[in-house]
Amino acid sequence: MLQEINDETFDKVISESDKPVLIDFWAPWCAPCRALSVILEEISKEFQNKVSVFKLNVDNNPKISSKYGIRSIPTMIFFKDGEKQDIHIGISSKEEIIKKLTALV
């Protein structure tokens, strides 16, 4: 199961990670978000030593969602060395996500 982060833990997780970080902005009522979660679970297991994958519920965490201008979900933001590197809005294939992550590793 993917780890959840929130408004309070977000900055620490991003800034202190020694690996690239993928944040999935989602909500429980969002069907595409639930479908994407299955893909992200697989990726998280396959890349567990290379990448950190987290989920952030936009309904419960308005501060970070607003900071990054999240208007549609699912949205994935890719970070490296504490800096935003890439963003993807909408559902994506496992292959597409892996391609983006591989570019950061």
N, C-alpha and C positions, 0 to 999 in steps of 0.2 A: 504494500500500500504506500502511495506517495505521501511524503511528509507535508503537513500543512504549515504555512507560515502566515503571519498577520502583520498589521501595521506596526506593531511594536518590535517584531523580530526581523522584519524585512531587511533593513539597512545592515544589521549585523551579519546576517546570512550572506548577503551580497558582498560586503566588504571583506569578510574574513575567509571566504572560500579560496582555497588554493587550486580549484578546478573551475572550469566554466560552469555556469549555473543557468538552468532553464526554469523560468517561472511560468506556470500555467494559470492565467487569470480566468476564473470559471464561476459558476453558480450551480447549486444542486438542481434547479428547475430547468436548466439548459440541456436539452437532449444532445446537441452536437458536443457539448462539453463532456458529457458522460461517455460518448463514443471515443473522444480523444483521450480520455483518462485511461482506457484500456491500452491504447497504443503507447502512451507515456509510461505506463507501468512496465511494459515489455522493454522499452528503451532504458528505463531506470535500472532494470536488472542487468541488461546487456552491457551497459556503460557505467556500472556502479563505481568502478575505480577511476573513471576518467571524467565523469560529469555528475553534477548534483541536479536533481529534478525536484521541484516543489510546486505545490498548489496554493493559490491565494483566492479565497472566496470574496468576490467583489462586493457582495451584499453586506458582508460583515467587516469589510476593510476599505472604507471609502477614502481614507487619506492616501494610501499608496495608489489605489485605482485612479484617483483624481490626479495625483502627481505625474503619472505616466499617460494620462489622457485616454484611459480605457473607455471606449464608447460601445464596443461590440465584443461579445464573447462567443467562443473562446478566443483569447489572444495569448500568444506565447511571446515572451521577451527573453532574449538570449544575452547573458552577461559574461564578460571575461575581465578579470582583474578589477572587479567592482564597477565596470563601465558597460553601459548598454551597447551591444554590438549589432543586434538584429531584432526585428519584430515580425511576427506573422499573425495576421488576423484571420480567423476562421479555422475550420478543420483542415487537417493536412495528412498526407500519407506518411507512414512510418519512414519510407525511403527519403522523402523530402526533409523530414525532421533530422534524420541521421546525417544527411548531407550538410545541413546547417551546423550541426554539432561537431562534425568531423572537421569542419573549417576552423573551429575554435580550439580544438585540442592540440 
